[in-house]
Amino acid sequence: MDIRKVKKLIEMLEDSNLEEIEIHEGEESVRLVKGNSHNQNLHTQTISIPQNNSIQEPPSEETAEEVKEETNSIDSPMVGTFYASASPGAKPFISIGDIVSEGDVVCIVEAMKMMNEIKSEFSGRVLSVNVENSEPVEYGQSLFEISK
């Protein structure tokens, strides 16, 4: 099954109220489930989509409420390799303390030899950079925390 179709299905599932989607195409099948699924078919590829935007979990409920109220998380939209700058040795797109505006390029995620510019969905001050340069990242992994 084409990876572009799977990515499109993930986007559709995120934007809908559905909890899961299962697609069969010939002998191949993909089952997408929001949250964790304990029932997995051996012949089915299962991709779990976290329901919240941040994979990191704060240590306490009180801290979790503060983090949700005061910060926005810029998450990786794909699996790939994180790059903080446009080229080796260049200045990073953003650093802790910088002010970013909605639409600013904050990093690059390389996936399948394609360099994908990641843009901020929020305006605010950069509170943390959660990934080291050239480090692999997962879909939905928090890359930056931005103040509201």
LOMIGU-301841 format. One record per residue: residue in three letters; x, y, z of N, C-alpha, C, O, CB in turn. Coordinates in steps of 0.05 Angstrom, whole numbers, plus 32768, in hexadecimal, padded with zeros to 4 digits. Glycine has a CB too. Example, Ala and Ser with C-alpha at 12.3 -4.5 7.8 and 13.67 -1.06 7.14 Angstrom:
% residues 2
Ala | 8108 | 7F8E | 809C | 80F6 | 7FA6 | 809C | 8108 | 7FBE | 809C | 811D | 7FBE | 80A9 | 80E2 | 7FA7 | 80B5
Ser | 8101 | 7FD3 | 808E | 8111 | 7FEB | 808F | 8102 | 8001 | 809D | 810C | 8017 | 80A1 | 811A | 7FF4 | 8072
END
This chain:
% residues 148
Met | 8011 | 7FE8 | 8000 | 8000 | 8000 | 8000 | 8012 | 8019 | 8000 | 8026 | 801A | 800E | 7FED | 8000 | 8019
Asp | 800B | 802C | 7FF0 | 801B | 8044 | 7FED | 801B | 8055 | 8007 | 8006 | 8059 | 8013 | 800F | 8055 | 7FD6
Ile | 8032 | 805E | 800F | 8035 | 806D | 8028 | 8026 | 8087 | 8028 | 801C | 8090 | 803C | 8053 | 8073 | 802E
Arg | 8022 | 8093 | 8010 | 8013 | 80AB | 800D | 7FF6 | 80A7 | 8014 | 7FE8 | 80B7 | 8021 | 8015 | 80B7 | 7FF1
Lys | 7FEB | 808F | 800D | 7FD0 | 8088 | 8014 | 7FCD | 8085 | 8032 | 7FB9 | 808D | 803D | 7FC7 | 806E | 8005
Val | 7FE1 | 8078 | 803E | 7FE0 | 8074 | 805B | 7FE1 | 808F | 806A | 7FD2 | 8094 | 807D | 7FF8 | 8062 | 8065
Lys | 7FF2 | 80A2 | 8060 | 7FF4 | 80BC | 806D | 7FD9 | 80CB | 806A | 7FD0 | 80D8 | 807D | 800B | 80CD | 8060
Lys | 7FCD | 80C9 | 8053 | 7FB3 | 80D6 | 804E | 7F9E | 80CA | 8061 | 7F8D | 80D9 | 806C | 7FAA | 80D3 | 8031
Leu | 7F9E | 80B0 | 8064 | 7F8B | 80A3 | 8076 | 7F90 | 80AC | 8093 | 7F7C | 80B1 | 80A2 | 7F8E | 8084 | 8075
Ile | 7FA9 | 80B0 | 809B | 7FAF | 80BA | 80B6 | 7FA3 | 80D5 | 80BA | 7F96 | 80DB | 80CE | 7FCE | 80BA | 80BB
Glu | 7FA7 | 80E7 | 80A6 | 7F9C | 8102 | 80A7 | 7F7E | 8101 | 80A9 | 7F72 | 8110 | 80B9 | 7FA5 | 8112 | 808F
Met | 7F71 | 80F0 | 8099 | 7F54 | 80EE | 8099 | 7F4A | 80E5 | 80B5 | 7F36 | 80EF | 80BF | 7F4A | 80DB | 8083
Leu | 7F58 | 80D1 | 80C1 | 7F50 | 80C7 | 80DB | 7F53 | 80DC | 80F0 | 7F41 | 80DF | 8101 | 7F60 | 80AE | 80E2
Glu | 7F69 | 80EC | 80EF | 7F6D | 8101 | 8103 | 7F57 | 8116 | 8101 | 7F4E | 8120 | 8116 | 7F88 | 810D | 80FF
Asp | 7F4E | 811C | 80E9 | 7F3B | 8131 | 80E5 | 7F1E | 8128 | 80E9 | 7F0C | 8139 | 80E8 | 7F3E | 813C | 80C9
Ser | 7F1A | 810F | 80EE | 7EFF | 8104 | 80F1 | 7EF9 | 80FD | 810E | 7F0B | 80FE | 811F | 7EFA | 80EC | 80DE
Asn | 7EE0 | 80F5 | 8113 | 7ED9 | 80EC | 812E | 7EDB | 80CD | 8130 | 7ED4 | 80C2 | 8144 | 7EBC | 80F4 | 8134
Leu | 7EE5 | 80C0 | 811B | 7EE8 | 80A3 | 811B | 7EFF | 809B | 812E | 7F12 | 80AA | 8131 | 7EED | 8099 | 80FF
Glu | 7EFD | 8083 | 8139 | 7F12 | 8079 | 814A | 7F25 | 8067 | 813A | 7F3C | 8064 | 8142 | 7F05 | 8069 | 8161
Glu | 7F1B | 805B | 8124 | 7F2D | 804A | 8115 | 7F23 | 8048 | 80F8 | 7F0B | 804B | 80F2 | 7F2F | 802E | 8121
Ile | 7F36 | 8042 | 80E6 | 7F30 | 803D | 80CA | 7F3F | 8024 | 80C2 | 7F57 | 8021 | 80C9 | 7F38 | 8056 | 80B7
Glu | 7F32 | 8012 | 80B3 | 7F40 | 7FFB | 80A8 | 7F3B | 7FF9 | 808A | 7F24 | 7FFB | 8081 | 7F36 | 7FE0 | 80B6
Ile | 7F50 | 7FF7 | 807A | 7F4E | 7FF7 | 805D | 7F5C | 7FDE | 8053 | 7F72 | 7FD7 | 805B | 7F5C | 8011 | 8051
His | 7F4E | 7FD0 | 8040 | 7F5A | 7FB8 | 8033 | 7F5E | 7FBF | 8016 | 7F4B | 7FC9 | 8008 | 7F47 | 7F9F | 8037
Glu | 7F75 | 7FB9 | 800C | 7F7C | 7FBE | 7FF0 | 7F8A | 7FA6 | 7FE6 | 7FA2 | 7FA2 | 7FEA | 7F8E | 7FD9 | 7FEC
Gly | 7F7C | 7F94 | 7FD9 | 7F88 | 7F7B | 7FD0 | 7F8F | 7F6A | 7FE8 | 7F7E | 7F65 | 7FF9 | 7FA1 | 7F80 | 7FBF
Glu | 7FA8 | 7F61 | 7FE9 | 7FB1 | 7F51 | 8000 | 7FBB | 7F62 | 8017 | 7FBF | 7F58 | 802E | 7FC7 | 7F3E | 7FF8
Glu | 7FBF | 7F7C | 8013 | 7FC8 | 7F8E | 8027 | 7FB1 | 7F9B | 8036 | 7F9C | 7F9F | 802B | 7FDB | 7FA3 | 801B
Ser | 7FB6 | 7FA0 | 8050 | 7FA2 | 7FAF | 805F | 7FB0 | 7FC0 | 8073 | 7FC6 | 7FBA | 807D | 7F8E | 7F9C | 806D
Val | 7FA3 | 7FD6 | 807A | 7FAD | 7FE9 | 808E | 7F96 | 7FEF | 80A1 | 7F80 | 7FF5 | 8099 | 7FB9 | 8003 | 8081
Arg | 7F9D | 7FEF | 80BB | 7F89 | 7FF6 | 80CF | 7F95 | 800C | 80E0 | 7FA9 | 8009 | 80EC | 7F82 | 7FDD | 80E1
Leu | 7F88 | 8023 | 80E0 | 7F90 | 803A | 80EF | 7F7E | 803E | 8107 | 7F65 | 803E | 8104 | 7F91 | 8054 | 80DE
Val | 7F89 | 8040 | 811F | 7F7A | 8042 | 8137 | 7F84 | 805A | 8148 | 7F9C | 805C | 814D | 7F7C | 8028 | 8148
Lys | 7F71 | 806B | 8150 | 7F79 | 8081 | 8163 | 7F7D | 8074 | 817E | 7F6D | 8064 | 8187 | 7F63 | 8097 | 8164
Gly | 7F92 | 807C | 818C | 7F98 | 8071 | 81A6 | 7FA6 | 8056 | 81A4 | 7FB1 | 8050 | 818E | 7F7E | 806E | 81B7
Asn | 7FA6 | 8047 | 81B9 | 7FB3 | 802C | 81B9 | 7F9F | 8016 | 81B3 | 7F88 | 8017 | 81BC | 7FC1 | 8027 | 81D4
Ser | 7FA7 | 8003 | 81A4 | 7F97 | 7FEC | 819D | 7FA4 | 7FD3 | 81A7 | 7FBC | 7FCE | 81A1 | 7F91 | 7FEB | 817F
His | 7F96 | 7FC2 | 81B5 | 7FA1 | 7FA9 | 81BF | 7F9B | 7F91 | 81AD | 7FA8 | 7F7D | 81AE | 7F98 | 7FA3 | 81DB
Asn | 7F86 | 7F94 | 819C | 7F7F | 7F7F | 8189 | 7F8B | 7F84 | 816E | 7F80 | 7F95 | 815F | 7F60 | 7F7C | 8187
Gln | 7FA0 | 7F76 | 8168 | 7FAD | 7F7A | 814E | 7FAD | 7F60 | 813E | 7FB5 | 7F4B | 8149 | 7FCA | 7F85 | 8151
Asn | 7FA4 | 7F61 | 8126 | 7FA4 | 7F4A | 8114 | 7FC0 | 7F47 | 8108 | 7FCC | 7F5B | 8101 | 7F8F | 7F4E | 80FD
Leu | 7FCA | 7F2F | 8106 | 7FE5 | 7F2A | 80FC | 7FE8 | 7F33 | 80DF | 7FFE | 7F3A | 80D7 | 7FEC | 7F0D | 80FF
His | 7FD3 | 7F32 | 80D0 | 7FD5 | 7F3A | 80B3 | 7FCE | 7F57 | 80AF | 7FCD | 7F60 | 8098 | 7FC2 | 7F28 | 80A3
Thr | 7FCA | 7F66 | 80C4 | 7FC2 | 7F82 | 80C2 | 7FD8 | 7F93 | 80CD | 7FE3 | 7F8E | 80E2 | 7FA8 | 7F87 | 80D0
Gln | 7FE0 | 7FA8 | 80BE | 7FF3 | 7FBB | 80C7 | 7FE3 | 7FCF | 80D8 | 7FD0 | 7FDB | 80CD | 8003 | 7FC8 | 80B0
Thr | 7FEB | 7FD4 | 80F1 | 7FDD | 7FE7 | 8102 | 7FEE | 7FFF | 8107 | 8006 | 7FFC | 810F | 7FD4 | 7FD9 | 811C
Ile | 7FE3 | 8016 | 8103 | 7FF1 | 802F | 8109 | 7FE1 | 803D | 811E | 7FCA | 8044 | 8119 | 7FF5 | 8040 | 80EF
Ser | 7FED | 8042 | 8135 | 7FDF | 8050 | 814B | 7FE5 | 806D | 8149 | 7FFB | 8076 | 8144 | 7FE7 | 8045 | 8166
Ile | 7FD0 | 807D | 814C | 7FD2 | 809A | 814B | 7FCC | 80A5 | 8167 | 7FB6 | 80A0 | 8172 | 7FBE | 80A7 | 8136
Pro | 7FDF | 80B4 | 8173 | 7FDA | 80BF | 818D | 7FC3 | 80D3 | 818C | 7FC0 | 80E2 | 8178 | 7FF3 | 80CC | 8199
Gln | 7FB1 | 80D3 | 81A0 | 7F9A | 80E5 | 819F | 7FA1 | 8101 | 81A7 | 7F94 | 8114 | 819E | 7F85 | 80DB | 81B2
Asn | 7FB6 | 8105 | 81B7 | 7FBE | 8121 | 81BD | 7FD6 | 8128 | 81AC | 7FE3 | 8117 | 81A0 | 7FC3 | 8125 | 81DB
Asn | 7FDD | 8142 | 81AC | 7FF3 | 814B | 819B | 800E | 8146 | 81A7 | 8022 | 8147 | 8198 | 7FF0 | 8168 | 8196
Ser | 8010 | 8141 | 81C1 | 802B | 813E | 81CD | 802F | 8122 | 81D7 | 801E | 8117 | 81E5 | 802E | 8152 | 81E5
Ile | 8045 | 8116 | 81CF | 804B | 80FB | 81D7 | 8057 | 80FB | 81F3 | 8053 | 80E8 | 8202 | 805E | 80ED | 81C3
Gln | 8065 | 8111 | 81FA | 8071 | 8113 | 8215 | 805A | 8115 | 8229 | 8047 | 8124 | 8225 | 8084 | 812A | 8216
Glu | 805D | 8107 | 823F | 8049 | 8109 | 8254 | 8055 | 8116 | 826D | 8069 | 810C | 8277 | 803D | 80ED | 825B
Pro | 804A | 812C | 8276 | 8054 | 8139 | 828E | 8050 | 8128 | 82A6 | 803E | 8116 | 82A6 | 8046 | 8154 | 8292
Pro | 8061 | 812B | 82BB | 8060 | 8119 | 82D2 | 8047 | 811A | 82E3 | 8041 | 8106 | 82F0 | 8077 | 811F | 82E3
Ser | 8039 | 8130 | 82E4 | 8021 | 8131 | 82F5 | 800A | 813E | 82E7 | 800E | 814C | 82D2 | 8027 | 813F | 830F
Glu | 7FF2 | 813A | 82F1 | 7FDA | 8147 | 82E5 | 7FDC | 8165 | 82E6 | 7FD5 | 8173 | 82D3 | 7FC0 | 813D | 82F3
Glu | 7FE5 | 816F | 82FD | 7FE7 | 818C | 8300 | 7FFA | 8198 | 82EB | 7FF4 | 81AC | 82DF | 7FF0 | 8194 | 831C
Thr | 8011 | 818B | 82E7 | 8024 | 8194 | 82D3 | 8018 | 8191 | 82B7 | 801D | 81A3 | 82A6 | 803E | 8184 | 82D5
Ala | 8009 | 817C | 82B2 | 7FFD | 8178 | 8298 | 7FEA | 818E | 8291 | 7FEA | 8198 | 827A | 7FEF | 815D | 8297
Glu | 7FDA | 8197 | 82A4 | 7FC8 | 81AD | 829F | 7FD7 | 81C7 | 8299 | 7FCF | 81D5 | 8287 | 7FB5 | 81B1 | 82B6
Glu | 7FEC | 81CC | 82A8 | 7FFC | 81E4 | 82A3 | 8008 | 81E4 | 8287 | 8007 | 81F8 | 8279 | 8012 | 81E7 | 82B8
Val | 8014 | 81CD | 827F | 8021 | 81CA | 8265 | 800C | 81CE | 824F | 8012 | 81DD | 823B | 802E | 81AF | 8262
Lys | 7FF5 | 81C2 | 8251 | 7FE0 | 81C5 | 823C | 7FD6 | 81E2 | 823A | 7FD1 | 81EB | 8224 | 7FC9 | 81B2 | 8242
Glu | 7FD4 | 81F0 | 8251 | 7FCA | 820B | 8251 | 7FDE | 821F | 8247 | 7FD7 | 8233 | 823A | 7FC1 | 8213 | 826C
Glu | 7FF8 | 821A | 824B | 800C | 822F | 8246 | 801D | 8229 | 822D | 802C | 823B | 8225 | 801E | 8231 | 825E
Thr | 801D | 8211 | 8222 | 802E | 820C | 820B | 801F | 81FF | 81F4 | 800A | 81F3 | 81F7 | 8045 | 81FA | 8214
Asn | 802B | 8201 | 81DD | 8023 | 81F2 | 81C5 | 803A | 81E1 | 81BD | 8051 | 81E9 | 81C0 | 801A | 8206 | 81AE
Ser | 8035 | 81CA | 81B2 | 8049 | 81B7 | 81AA | 804A | 81B6 | 818B | 8035 | 81B2 | 817E | 8045 | 819B | 81B6
Ile | 8062 | 81B9 | 8180 | 8065 | 81B5 | 8163 | 806E | 8198 | 8160 | 8084 | 8191 | 8169 | 8079 | 81CA | 8155
Asp | 805E | 8187 | 8154 | 8063 | 816B | 8152 | 806C | 8164 | 8135 | 8066 | 8171 | 8122 | 804A | 815B | 8159
Ser | 807B | 814E | 8134 | 8083 | 8144 | 8119 | 806C | 8139 | 810A | 805D | 8128 | 8114 | 809A | 812F | 811D
Pro | 8067 | 8142 | 80F1 | 8051 | 8137 | 80E2 | 8058 | 811D | 80D3 | 8047 | 8112 | 80C5 | 8049 | 814C | 80CD
Met | 8070 | 8113 | 80D8 | 8079 | 80FB | 80CA | 8090 | 80EE | 80D8 | 809D | 80FA | 80E9 | 8080 | 8101 | 80AC
Val | 8096 | 80D6 | 80D0 | 80AE | 80C8 | 80DA | 80C5 | 80D1 | 80C8 | 80C2 | 80D3 | 80B0 | 80AA | 80A8 | 80D9
Gly | 80DC | 80D7 | 80D4 | 80F3 | 80E0 | 80C4 | 810A | 80E8 | 80D5 | 810C | 80DF | 80EC | 80EB | 80F7 | 80B2
Thr | 811B | 80F8 | 80CA | 8133 | 8102 | 80D9 | 8130 | 8120 | 80DC | 812B | 812F | 80C9 | 814D | 80FB | 80C9
Phe | 8134 | 812A | 80F5 | 8131 | 8146 | 80FC | 814A | 8155 | 80F6 | 8160 | 814C | 80FD | 812A | 8148 | 811A
Tyr | 8147 | 816C | 80E9 | 815E | 817E | 80E4 | 8156 | 819A | 80EE | 8141 | 81A5 | 80E6 | 8166 | 817F | 80C6
Ala | 8166 | 81A6 | 8100 | 8160 | 81C0 | 810B | 8167 | 81D7 | 80F9 | 815E | 81ED | 80FD | 816F | 81C3 | 8125
Ser | 8178 | 81D2 | 80E4 | 8180 | 81E7 | 80D2 | 817E | 81DD | 80B5 | 817B | 81C6 | 80B0 | 819D | 81F0 | 80D8
Ala | 8180 | 81F1 | 80A3 | 817E | 81EB | 8086 | 8195 | 81DB | 807B | 8193 | 81CC | 8068 | 817A | 8204 | 8076
Ser | 81AD | 81DE | 8087 | 81C4 | 81D0 | 807E | 81D7 | 81CC | 8096 | 81D6 | 81DB | 80AA | 81D3 | 81DF | 8067
Pro | 81E9 | 81B8 | 8094 | 81FC | 81B3 | 80AA | 820D | 81CD | 80AF | 8217 | 81D9 | 809D | 820F | 819C | 80A4
Gly | 820F | 81D4 | 80C9 | 821F | 81EB | 80D0 | 8210 | 8205 | 80CF | 8219 | 8219 | 80D9 | 8237 | 81ED | 80BF
Ala | 81F8 | 8205 | 80C4 | 81E7 | 821D | 80C3 | 81D9 | 8222 | 80DD | 81D7 | 8210 | 80EE | 81D2 | 821B | 80AC
Lys | 81D1 | 823B | 80E2 | 81C3 | 8242 | 80FA | 81A8 | 8234 | 80FA | 819A | 8232 | 80E6 | 81BF | 8262 | 80FB
Pro | 819F | 8229 | 8112 | 8185 | 821C | 8114 | 816E | 822F | 810C | 8170 | 8247 | 8110 | 8181 | 8211 | 8130
Phe | 8159 | 8224 | 8102 | 8141 | 8234 | 80FB | 8137 | 8243 | 8114 | 8132 | 825B | 8113 | 812B | 8223 | 80EF
Ile | 8135 | 8234 | 812B | 812C | 8241 | 8144 | 813C | 8235 | 815B | 8146 | 821F | 815A | 810E | 823D | 8148
Ser | 813E | 8245 | 8170 | 814C | 823D | 8189 | 813A | 8244 | 81A0 | 8127 | 8253 | 819D | 8168 | 824A | 818B
Ile | 8141 | 8239 | 81B8 | 8132 | 823F | 81D0 | 8133 | 825E | 81D5 | 8148 | 826A | 81D3 | 813D | 8230 | 81E9
Gly | 811C | 8269 | 81DA | 811A | 8286 | 81DF | 8112 | 8296 | 81C6 | 8109 | 82AD | 81C9 | 8134 | 8290 | 81E9
Asp | 8114 | 828B | 81AF | 810C | 8299 | 8196 | 80EE | 829D | 8195 | 80DF | 828D | 81A1 | 8116 | 8289 | 817D
Ile | 80E5 | 82B2 | 8188 | 80C9 | 82B7 | 8183 | 80C3 | 82AC | 8167 | 80D0 | 82B3 | 8154 | 80C1 | 82D5 | 8186
Val | 80AE | 829B | 8165 | 80A6 | 8290 | 814A | 808A | 829A | 8145 | 807A | 829E | 8157 | 80A8 | 8271 | 814A
Ser | 8084 | 829D | 812B | 8069 | 82A4 | 8122 | 805D | 828C | 8113 | 806C | 827B | 8109 | 806A | 82BD | 810F
Glu | 8043 | 828B | 8112 | 8036 | 8276 | 8104 | 803F | 8276 | 80E7 | 8040 | 828B | 80DA | 8017 | 827A | 8105
Gly | 8047 | 825F | 80DD | 8051 | 825D | 80C1 | 806F | 825E | 80BE | 8079 | 8258 | 80A9 | 8045 | 8273 | 80B1
Asp | 807E | 8265 | 80D4 | 809B | 8265 | 80D3 | 80A5 | 8248 | 80D0 | 809B | 8236 | 80DD | 80A7 | 8273 | 80EC
Val | 80BA | 8244 | 80C0 | 80C7 | 822A | 80BF | 80D7 | 8226 | 80D8 | 80E7 | 8237 | 80E0 | 80DA | 8228 | 80A5
Val | 80D3 | 820F | 80E6 | 80E0 | 820A | 8100 | 80F5 | 81F4 | 80FD | 8108 | 81F3 | 810E | 80CC | 8203 | 8115
Cys | 80F3 | 81E3 | 80E9 | 8106 | 81CD | 80E6 | 8100 | 81BF | 80CB | 80EE | 81C6 | 80BD | 8105 | 81B9 | 80FE
Ile | 8111 | 81AB | 80C6 | 810D | 819A | 80AF | 810B | 817D | 80B9 | 811B | 8175 | 80CA | 8124 | 819D | 809A
Val | 80F8 | 816D | 80AE | 80F8 | 8151 | 80B3 | 80FC | 8143 | 8098 | 80EC | 8146 | 8085 | 80DC | 8148 | 80C1
Glu | 8111 | 8133 | 8097 | 8117 | 8124 | 807E | 8109 | 810A | 8080 | 810B | 80FB | 8093 | 8136 | 8120 | 807B
Ala | 80FA | 8104 | 806B | 80EC | 80EA | 8069 | 80EE | 80E0 | 804C | 80E7 | 80EE | 8039 | 80CE | 80ED | 8071
Met | 80F9 | 80C9 | 8049 | 80FC | 80BC | 802E | 810B | 80CF | 801B | 8102 | 80D3 | 8004 | 80E0 | 80B6 | 8023
Lys | 8121 | 80DA | 8024 | 8133 | 80EC | 8014 | 8126 | 8106 | 800D | 8131 | 8115 | 7FFC | 813B | 80DD | 7FFB
Met | 810F | 810C | 8019 | 8101 | 8126 | 8014 | 8105 | 8138 | 802D | 8100 | 812F | 8043 | 80E3 | 8122 | 800D
Met | 810D | 8151 | 8029 | 8110 | 8164 | 803E | 80F5 | 8173 | 8042 | 80EE | 8182 | 8030 | 8128 | 8177 | 8039
Asn | 80E8 | 816F | 8058 | 80CE | 817B | 805D | 80D0 | 8191 | 8072 | 80D7 | 818C | 8089 | 80BA | 8166 | 8067
Glu | 80CA | 81AA | 8069 | 80CB | 81C0 | 807C | 80B3 | 81BE | 808F | 809C | 81BB | 8086 | 80CB | 81DB | 806D
Ile | 80B8 | 81C0 | 80A9 | 80A3 | 81BF | 80BD | 809E | 81DC | 80C5 | 80B1 | 81EA | 80CE | 80AA | 81AD | 80D5
Lys | 8085 | 81E5 | 80C3 | 807E | 8200 | 80CA | 806F | 8201 | 80E4 | 8060 | 81EE | 80EB | 806E | 820D | 80B4
Ser | 8072 | 8217 | 80F3 | 8064 | 821A | 810C | 8047 | 821F | 8107 | 803F | 822E | 80F6 | 8071 | 8231 | 811C
Glu | 8036 | 8212 | 8117 | 8019 | 8217 | 8116 | 8011 | 822C | 812B | 7FFA | 8233 | 812D | 800A | 81FD | 811B
Phe | 8025 | 8235 | 813B | 8020 | 8247 | 8151 | 8033 | 825F | 8150 | 8048 | 825D | 8144 | 8022 | 8238 | 816C
Ser | 802C | 8274 | 815E | 803E | 828A | 8163 | 8044 | 828A | 8181 | 8033 | 8283 | 8191 | 8031 | 82A6 | 815B
Gly | 805D | 8291 | 8187 | 8065 | 8291 | 81A4 | 8083 | 828F | 81A7 | 8092 | 8290 | 8193 | 8057 | 827B | 81B3
Arg | 808C | 828B | 81BF | 80A8 | 8288 | 81C6 | 80AF | 826B | 81C8 | 80A0 | 825B | 81D3 | 80AF | 8297 | 81E1
Val | 80C7 | 8263 | 81BD | 80D0 | 8247 | 81BE | 80D9 | 8241 | 81DB | 80EC | 824D | 81E5 | 80E7 | 8242 | 81AA
Leu | 80CB | 822E | 81E8 | 80D1 | 8227 | 8203 | 80E5 | 820F | 8204 | 80F6 | 820E | 8216 | 80B8 | 8220 | 8212
Ser | 80E2 | 81FC | 81F1 | 80F5 | 81E6 | 81F1 | 80F7 | 81DA | 81D5 | 80E4 | 81DA | 81C5 | 80EB | 81D0 | 8205
Val | 810F | 81CF | 81D0 | 8114 | 81BF | 81B8 | 8117 | 81A3 | 81C2 | 812A | 819D | 81D0 | 812E | 81CA | 81A8
Asn | 8105 | 8191 | 81BA | 8104 | 8176 | 81C5 | 8113 | 8161 | 81B6 | 8113 | 814A | 81BE | 80E7 | 816E | 81C7
Val | 8121 | 8169 | 81A0 | 812F | 8155 | 818F | 814A | 8160 | 8188 | 814D | 8178 | 8184 | 811E | 8150 | 8175
Glu | 815E | 814F | 8188 | 8179 | 8156 | 817F | 817B | 8156 | 8161 | 816C | 8147 | 8154 | 818E | 8143 | 818C
Asn | 818D | 8166 | 8156 | 8191 | 8166 | 8139 | 8199 | 814B | 812F | 81A9 | 813C | 813B | 81A7 | 817B | 8132
Ser | 818F | 8143 | 8118 | 8194 | 812A | 810A | 8189 | 8112 | 8119 | 8191 | 80FB | 8113 | 81B2 | 8126 | 8106
Glu | 8177 | 8116 | 812B | 816B | 8100 | 813B | 8151 | 80F7 | 812C | 8142 | 8107 | 8121 | 8164 | 8109 | 8158
Pro | 814C | 80DC | 812C | 8134 | 80D2 | 8121 | 811C | 80DB | 8131 | 811D | 80DD | 814A | 8134 | 80B4 | 811E
Val | 8105 | 80E1 | 8124 | 80ED | 80E9 | 8131 | 80D6 | 80D7 | 8128 | 80D6 | 80CD | 8112 | 80E6 | 8107 | 812D
Glu | 80C2 | 80D4 | 8139 | 80AA | 80C4 | 8133 | 8093 | 80D7 | 812C | 8094 | 80EF | 8133 | 80A3 | 80B2 | 814B
Tyr | 807F | 80CC | 811F | 8066 | 80DB | 811A | 805A | 80E4 | 8134 | 8056 | 80D4 | 8146 | 8052 | 80CA | 8109
Gly | 8053 | 80FD | 8136 | 8047 | 8108 | 814E | 8059 | 810F | 8165 | 8050 | 8118 | 817A | 8033 | 80F4 | 8158
Gln | 8073 | 810A | 8162 | 8087 | 8110 | 8177 | 8089 | 812E | 817A | 808B | 813C | 8166 | 80A3 | 8103 | 8171
Ser | 808A | 8137 | 8193 | 808D | 8154 | 8199 | 80A9 | 815D | 8191 | 80BD | 8152 | 819B | 8087 | 815A | 81B7
Leu | 80AA | 8171 | 8180 | 80C4 | 817C | 8178 | 80CB | 8195 | 8188 | 80E2 | 8199 | 8190 | 80C4 | 8183 | 8159
Phe | 80B7 | 81A7 | 818C | 80BB | 81C0 | 819A | 80A3 | 81C5 | 81AC | 808D | 81BC | 81A6 | 80BF | 81D7 | 8186
Glu | 80A8 | 81D4 | 81C1 | 8092 | 81DF | 81D2 | 8093 | 81FE | 81CE | 80A8 | 820A | 81D1 | 8096 | 81D7 | 81F0
Ile | 807C | 8209 | 81C8 | 8079 | 8225 | 81C2 | 8066 | 8231 | 81D7 | 8050 | 8226 | 81DC | 8070 | 822B | 81A5
Ser | 806D | 8248 | 81E2 | 805A | 8255 | 81F5 | 8042 | 8260 | 81E6 | 8044 | 8267 | 81CF | 8068 | 826C | 8205
Lys | 802C | 8262 | 81F4 | 8013 | 826C | 81E8 | 8013 | 828A | 81E8 | 8000 | 8297 | 81DF | 7FFA | 8261 | 81F6
END
